Amino acid sequence: MVRTFSIITLLSFGINSIWMNEPPHPTYPISQEVHKLIQTKKAYVQPAPETDWPGKHFIGYIIVEASVEEVYNVIYNFQDYPEFMPYIINVDSVPETKMENFRYYLELPFGVKYQYQISAIKYQSPEFSWVTWKLEEWEKNNIEDTWGQWVISPYLKTNSTLIQYQVFTDIGHVPLGLNWMVNRLTEYSLPDVLTSTKNWIDVNEK
């Protein structure tokens, strides 16, 4: 079942972006241990606090040697994702939609394919930016639900930028013996998502 956003949630999107500029999904405290790890420029991924949703929800962090603006420019350029994101082979922009919409096409090992349509909302400033997305109705969607968020901010008192990433994924019915697909699309791929983003920024935004 596609997770629908209530009127209150949609209104909060607008209020946040106009008045508070806060991302619509919460961010989570970072422990000292995680700070020490990400300061080595490694990605860190952990499960989000427990919920009763049927899918998987994870949070990840990484530090990038680039400005907030440079990081935002890469993250919001969805159609470049096939160049560096794991499993994404194509992203199409969808015209004539109220919000910006994109169709993702993914290919996993053994020819397993997924496709789905999302809408995206963004906020950008030199000091702090975010991008959030959610699944939209499309007759060719073959996952149950997904939503997520990138939050991009200066890292402490340095010239680096902190990326806080979270994603929820429910791919729906999984045939017996194919649970590896869920893991590939969720926790196993998330360090690669963050590391690949960092590496792409290192090469293309300098």
C-alpha positions as a printed NumPy array, in Angstrom:
array([[  0.   ,   0.   ,   0.   ],
       [  1.511,   3.362,  -0.971],
       [  1.997,   5.522,   2.109],
       [ -0.117,   8.639,   1.58 ],
       [  0.752,  12.037,   2.999],
       [ -2.021,  13.732,   4.952],
       [ -3.175,  17.302,   4.342],
       [ -1.357,  18.283,   7.532],
       [  1.871,  16.743,   6.226],
       [  1.551,  18.473,   2.868],
       [  0.832,  21.776,   4.594],
       [  3.825,  21.256,   6.833],
       [  5.995,  20.848,   3.732],
       [  4.957,  24.31 ,   2.613],
       [  5.181,  25.888,   6.043],
       [  8.609,  24.42 ,   6.669],
       [ 10.006,  25.54 ,   3.347],
       [  8.571,  29.033,   3.584],
       [  8.924,  29.82 ,   7.283],
       [ 11.232,  27.439,   9.07 ],
       [ 13.219,  25.92 ,   6.223],
       [ 13.353,  22.721,   8.238],
       [ 13.283,  19.344,   6.447],
       [  9.943,  17.547,   6.727],
       [ 11.388,  14.363,   8.22 ],
       [ 13.24 ,  14.425,  11.554],
       [ 16.992,  14.248,  11.876],
       [ 18.551,  12.185,  14.638],
       [ 21.298,  12.894,  17.185],
       [ 24.781,  11.706,  16.224],
       [ 26.741,   9.952,  18.97 ],
       [ 30.386,  10.688,  19.706],
       [ 31.32 ,   7.251,  18.373],
       [ 29.634,   7.988,  15.044],
       [ 31.323,  11.408,  14.881],
       [ 34.711,   9.712,  15.289],
       [ 33.944,   7.261,  12.511],
       [ 32.619,   9.719,   9.945],
       [ 35.551,  12.058,  10.627],
       [ 37.663,   9.382,   8.887],
       [ 35.478,  10.088,   5.787],
       [ 33.821,   6.681,   6.025],
       [ 30.056,   6.191,   5.674],
       [ 28.026,   5.085,   8.668],
       [ 24.569,   3.515,   8.402],
       [ 22.195,   2.466,  11.192],
       [ 18.557,   1.381,  11.47 ],
       [ 16.127,   4.186,  12.259],
       [ 14.162,   4.025,  15.512],
       [ 11.605,   1.234,  15.386],
       [  8.261,   1.883,  13.716],
       [  5.31 ,  -0.292,  12.781],
       [  5.842,   0.284,   9.055],
       [  6.234,  -2.903,   7.03 ],
       [  9.423,  -1.893,   5.201],
       [ 12.969,  -1.002,   6.25 ],
       [ 14.095,   2.435,   7.414],
       [ 17.767,   3.418,   7.689],
       [ 19.811,   6.521,   8.45 ],
       [ 23.296,   7.208,   7.07 ],
       [ 26.005,   9.823,   7.498],
       [ 29.126,  10.854,   5.625],
       [ 31.408,  13.911,   5.529],
       [ 32.404,  15.455,   2.195],
       [ 35.202,  17.922,   1.471],
       [ 32.982,  20.329,  -0.451],
       [ 30.592,  23.195,   0.161],
       [ 26.908,  22.787,   0.968],
       [ 26.097,  24.21 ,  -2.463],
       [ 28.385,  21.754,  -4.283],
       [ 26.9  ,  18.795,  -2.443],
       [ 23.34 ,  19.981,  -3.078],
       [ 24.054,  20.404,  -6.803],
       [ 25.01 ,  16.743,  -7.066],
       [ 22.246,  15.343,  -4.875],
       [ 19.432,  17.221,  -6.595],
       [ 20.639,  16.335, -10.085],
       [ 18.685,  13.064, -10.126],
       [ 19.281,  12.393, -13.793],
       [ 23.022,  12.034, -13.146],
       [ 22.395,   9.235, -10.639],
       [ 22.967,   6.435, -13.181],
       [ 26.547,   7.688, -13.458],
       [ 27.431,   6.821,  -9.864],
       [ 24.551,   5.403,  -7.79 ],
       [ 24.435,   1.626,  -7.265],
       [ 21.815,  -0.266,  -9.315],
       [ 20.244,   2.841, -10.922],
       [ 20.395,   2.486, -14.702],
       [ 18.148,   5.389, -15.734],
       [ 16.187,   8.342, -14.309],
       [ 13.57 ,  10.159, -16.396],
       [ 11.986,  13.502, -15.624],
       [  8.174,  13.39 , -15.782],
       [  6.655,  16.498, -17.413],
       [  3.339,  18.138, -16.568],
       [  3.186,  17.197, -12.889],
       [  2.356,  19.579, -10.04 ],
       [  5.627,  18.825,  -8.268],
       [  8.878,  17.713,  -9.857],
       [  8.533,  14.003, -10.632],
       [ 11.099,  11.434, -11.698],
       [ 10.948,   7.789, -12.738],
       [ 13.689,   5.522, -11.477],
       [ 14.801,   2.315, -13.184],
       [ 16.961,  -0.094, -11.178],
       [ 18.612,  -3.373, -12.101],
       [ 19.893,  -5.809,  -9.476],
       [ 21.988,  -8.926, -10.033],
       [ 20.404, -11.816, -11.933],
       [ 18.32 ,  -9.389, -13.995],
       [ 15.975,  -8.362, -11.177],
       [ 14.458,  -4.981, -12.127],
       [ 12.5  ,  -2.329, -10.255],
       [ 10.91 ,   0.907, -11.392],
       [  8.961,   3.587,  -9.593],
       [  7.963,   7.252,  -9.73 ],
       [  8.754,   9.816,  -7.046],
       [  8.026,  13.475,  -6.416],
       [ 10.719,  15.679,  -4.901],
       [ 10.688,  18.786,  -2.722],
       [ 13.811,  20.838,  -2.017],
       [ 15.178,  23.736,  -0.041],
       [ 18.519,  25.362,  -0.833],
       [ 20.668,  27.977,   0.85 ],
       [ 24.456,  28.443,   1.104],
       [ 24.372,  27.345,   4.754],
       [ 21.801,  24.539,   4.794],
       [ 19.902,  22.538,   2.19 ],
       [ 17.669,  19.489,   1.963],
       [ 15.946,  17.288,  -0.571],
       [ 13.055,  14.946,   0.211],
       [ 11.045,  12.556,  -1.928],
       [  8.089,  10.185,  -1.774],
       [  6.508,   7.59 ,  -4.018],
       [  3.851,   8.761,  -6.484],
       [  1.093,   6.798,  -8.187],
       [  2.236,   5.23 , -11.472],
       [  0.778,   2.152, -13.107],
       [  4.281,   0.715, -13.609],
       [  5.455,   1.051, -10.002],
       [  6.657,  -2.353,  -8.822],
       [  7.644,  -1.484,  -5.272],
       [  5.133,  -0.864,  -2.506],
       [  6.547,   2.34 ,  -1.032],
       [  9.631,   4.49 ,  -0.644],
       [ 10.441,   7.878,   0.789],
       [ 13.564,   9.566,   2.038],
       [ 15.566,  12.669,   2.7  ],
       [ 18.988,  14.233,   2.274],
       [ 20.013,  16.962,   4.737],
       [ 23.155,  18.914,   3.843],
       [ 24.847,  21.178,   6.387],
       [ 28.293,  22.461,   7.444],
       [ 30.133,  19.974,   9.62 ],
       [ 31.013,  21.523,  12.979],
       [ 33.689,  24.24 ,  12.663],
       [ 35.299,  22.879,   9.511],
       [ 35.174,  23.476,   5.764],
       [ 33.508,  20.103,   5.296],
       [ 29.849,  19.263,   4.743],
       [ 27.789,  16.666,   6.586],
       [ 25.31 ,  14.576,   4.616],
       [ 22.509,  13.048,   6.68 ],
       [ 20.589,  10.571,   4.558],
       [ 17.58 ,   8.459,   5.387],
       [ 15.467,   6.133,   3.311],
       [ 12.408,   3.974,   3.868],
       [ 11.755,   1.131,   1.433],
       [  8.986,  -1.434,   1.232],
       [  9.383,  -3.469,  -1.938],
       [  6.204,  -5.423,  -1.24 ],
       [  5.811,  -9.16 ,  -1.703],
       [  9.116, -11.045,  -1.809],
       [  9.086, -14.582,  -3.233],
       [ 10.517, -17.293,  -1.004],
       [ 14.308, -17.359,  -1.132],
       [ 14.667, -13.854,  -2.561],
       [ 15.077, -11.867,   0.667],
       [ 18.51 , -10.876,  -0.623],
       [ 16.708,  -8.371,  -2.897],
       [ 15.413,  -6.47 ,   0.132],
       [ 18.88 ,  -6.336,   1.651],
       [ 20.459,  -5.236,  -1.632],
       [ 18.052,  -2.314,  -1.923],
       [ 18.304,  -1.278,   1.714],
       [ 21.06 ,  -1.728,   4.285],
       [ 23.69 ,  -3.401,   2.062],
       [ 23.609,  -0.711,  -0.618],
       [ 23.41 ,   2.353,   1.638],
       [ 27.133,   2.666,   2.455],
       [ 27.774,   2.478,  -1.308],
       [ 25.147,   5.174,  -1.935],
       [ 26.933,   7.559,   0.429],
       [ 30.471,   6.64 ,  -0.609],
       [ 29.615,   6.841,  -4.323],
       [ 28.036,  10.267,  -3.786],
       [ 31.142,  11.48 ,  -1.953],
       [ 33.453,  10.129,  -4.672],
       [ 31.366,  11.732,  -7.442],
       [ 31.486,  15.085,  -5.643],
       [ 35.257,  14.752,  -5.142],
       [ 35.759,  14.28 ,  -8.884],
       [ 33.102,  16.567, -10.366],
       [ 32.69 ,  19.496,  -7.98 ],
       [ 36.3  ,  20.641,  -7.601]])
